[in-house]
Amino acid sequence: GLQRNADGVLVPVRFDDGQGPVGVAAFSPELVDIARLAKRAVFEPAIEDLNAALKLSDAEPLAVWWAPDAALHFTIFQFTEHPCLMAEDIRSKCRPLSAEDDERLAAAVSERVSGL
């Protein structure tokens, strides 16, 4: 997921130990338009259909919070593995990423996706 940092910039959520997901999100205006259209044409009607079915069953309707349009984005990729989720034999081979590792990874990803 995403959260806003102290400067109000959307960034990936991190685990408390600083080892969080690695992800790249695209916020281009064209993609935001596609996300907005998908919300209106696909997701809102699906929620309406689900709520209609829930009403027939005397169940409470779904409560949906929609992110503001400025937060709409597409995830290009996201690697969310965390050592606490891994089997011990894999976890023992892992090491925490350093600030230098983060910078090298960010630079390499920025170079590869700069055209998006």
N, C-alpha and C positions, 0 to 999 in steps of 0.2 A: 504494500500500500504506500501511499504518499502522505506526507505531513509537511507543514510549513515550518521552516527554520526561523531563527530569530530575526532574519531580514525579510521574512514573508515569502521566501522562495520555496516552491514545492520541491521536496527531496524525498528519497526512499526512507521508509521507516527503518530504524536501526534497533537491534537488540540492545539491551542495557549494557552489555559488555563491549559494545562498539563494533561487533562483528555482525553486520546486518546484510540485507539483500543487496546484490549488485544488479542494477537495472538501468535501462536507457528508455526514456519516454520521449515521444515526439509531440510537440505542441504547435505544429504548423497550422496556420489558419485553415488550409484546405482540409486537414484531418479533423479539426474541430468542427467544421461544417458537416463532415461525414458523421462524426459522433453525434452531433445534434440531430441530424436527420434520422440516424438509427434509433436514437432515444424516442423521437416522435413517431416513427413509422413501425418500429419493432417492439421496443421495450414497454412504452406506455400502453399500447393495445394488449400486450401480454399480461401486464399487471391488471388491466381492466377485466380481462377474461378470467384470470385467477380470482379476482375479488368477486366476480359474478358467481363462480363455482363455490367459493367460500360462503357466500350469502345463502345459497341453496342448502348448505349444510349447517346453517345457523352459526357459522364460525365468524370470528372477527376478521375484518378486512386487513390486508397487508398494509403496513406502514412503510412507506418508501420515502427516503430522503434522497433527492437528486442533487448532485454536486452542481455548483454554479458553472455556467458555460466556460468561464476562464480556467476552470480546472479540468475540463475535458481533454483527454489525451489518449494516445495509443501507446501501449507498451511494446517497444521493439523487441526487447528480451529482458528477462528478469531471472536471475539465479538467486533463489531464496534459501538455499541450503544453509543450515546452521549446525555447528558441531553437536548440539544437544539433540538433534533429530537423526543423527547418523548412527549406524552400527559401530560398536567399539573398534572393530578391526579397521574400519575406514577412518574413524575419528582419530585414532592414534597416529595416522599419517598426515593429519592436518596441522597447520600452524596458523596463528593469527596473522592477518594482513597488517603491515605497518603503514604509516602515513605515506612513506615513499612508494610502497606497493600500490596504494590507492591512487597516488598521482600518476604513476606509470600506466595503470589500468585506465584511468580517466583519459589520459592523453591518447592512448592507443584506440580506445573506443571513439573518442571525438574525431580522430583522423579517419576512421573507417566509416562513420555515419555522417560525416560533415555535409553530404549532399542531401540529406533528408530534410 
